Amino acid sequence: SCHVRPYPKGTFNKTHYSEHQPFYEMRYDGTGEPFDNILEMRAAKIRNFLSTRDFVGVSDFWIEQYEVLVASGTESLIKKLEDLTGSDAKCE
């Protein structure tokens, strides 16, 4: 991060983008209504994430857990990509 600590006086007194009227808590179904609770919003977020497999130009969709990749490495993921693309990974 480029932030200098401690933060300058007044840094947290500013209104950030959409802070005064957050729209991330609103339904994306055209109603613009807020979700009933945080769990409902989280479920909608997950459904939206999983729907990316249906996007134009997406041929496959894999879910990889970051913590697993950190713990065991990316070799198996890179191998899967090599097999599917027919390309070899090269590190310089």
Disulfide bonds with the S-S distance in Angstrom:
none
